[in-house]
Amino acid sequence: MGKAGPPVLNHVTTLTYTPAGLINTITDAQSHVTTYGYDAHGNRTSVADAMQHQTTFGYDTGDRLTTITYPDQTT
């Protein structure tokens, strides 16, 4: 006879996508939502976590990442 394993937990992470197929939001099992923003070229321009701590990303005209600004405003 086998041993009983740990209880199965229903931990679900849900993703939503933009019409372009980029991740728009991620909602974890505790309903914490992380939101992503993009520019017209599909470059990720922002990430905001469930506490609304936002990191922003800047790009040059060649779509190369040039700056990252963290929630504490450091770069």
C-alpha positions as CSV (number, residue, x, y, z in Angstrom):
1,M,0.0,0.0,0.0
2,G,1.4,3.4,-1.0
3,K,1.9,6.4,1.2
4,A,-0.5,9.4,1.0
5,G,1.2,12.4,-0.6
6,P,0.8,16.0,0.4
7,P,-2.5,17.6,-0.4
8,V,-2.8,19.0,-3.9
9,L,-3.0,22.8,-3.9
10,N,-4.7,24.7,-6.7
11,H,-2.0,27.3,-7.2
12,V,-2.8,29.0,-10.5
13,T,-1.0,31.7,-12.3
14,T,-2.9,33.5,-15.0
15,L,-1.5,35.5,-17.9
16,T,-3.2,37.9,-20.2
17,Y,-1.8,39.1,-23.5
18,T,-2.0,42.2,-25.7
19,P,-3.4,41.9,-29.2
20,A,0.3,41.7,-30.4
21,G,0.8,38.6,-28.2
22,L,2.9,40.3,-25.5
23,I,2.3,39.6,-21.8
24,N,-0.1,42.2,-20.4
25,T,-0.7,41.0,-16.9
26,I,0.4,38.1,-14.7
27,T,-1.8,37.2,-11.7
28,D,-0.4,34.8,-9.2
29,A,-2.2,32.4,-6.8
30,Q,-2.6,35.1,-4.2
31,S,-4.2,37.5,-6.8
32,H,-1.1,39.7,-7.0
33,V,-1.1,41.3,-10.4
34,T,2.0,42.4,-12.3
35,T,1.3,44.7,-15.3
36,Y,3.5,45.2,-18.3
37,G,3.5,48.2,-20.7
38,Y,4.9,48.4,-24.2
39,D,5.7,51.0,-26.9
40,A,4.5,50.8,-30.5
41,H,7.6,48.7,-31.4
42,G,6.8,46.1,-28.8
43,N,9.6,47.1,-26.4
44,R,8.7,46.7,-22.8
45,T,8.5,50.2,-21.3
46,S,7.2,49.4,-17.8
47,V,6.6,46.7,-15.2
48,A,4.4,47.4,-12.2
49,D,4.1,44.9,-9.4
50,A,1.1,44.3,-7.1
51,M,2.4,47.1,-4.8
52,Q,2.5,49.5,-7.7
53,H,6.3,49.6,-7.6
54,Q,7.1,50.5,-11.2
55,T,10.3,49.9,-13.2
56,T,10.5,51.8,-16.5
57,F,12.6,51.1,-19.6
58,G,13.8,53.6,-22.2
59,Y,15.0,52.8,-25.7
60,D,16.8,54.7,-28.5
61,T,15.6,55.0,-32.1
62,G,17.1,51.6,-32.9
63,D,15.0,49.9,-30.2
64,R,18.1,49.4,-28.0
65,L,17.6,49.5,-24.3
66,T,19.2,52.7,-23.0
67,T,17.8,53.3,-19.5
68,I,16.2,51.4,-16.7
69,T,14.6,53.4,-13.9
70,Y,13.8,51.5,-10.7
71,P,11.0,52.2,-8.3
72,D,13.3,54.2,-6.0
73,Q,14.1,56.4,-9.1
74,T,17.7,55.1,-9.4
75,T,18.9,54.2,-12.8
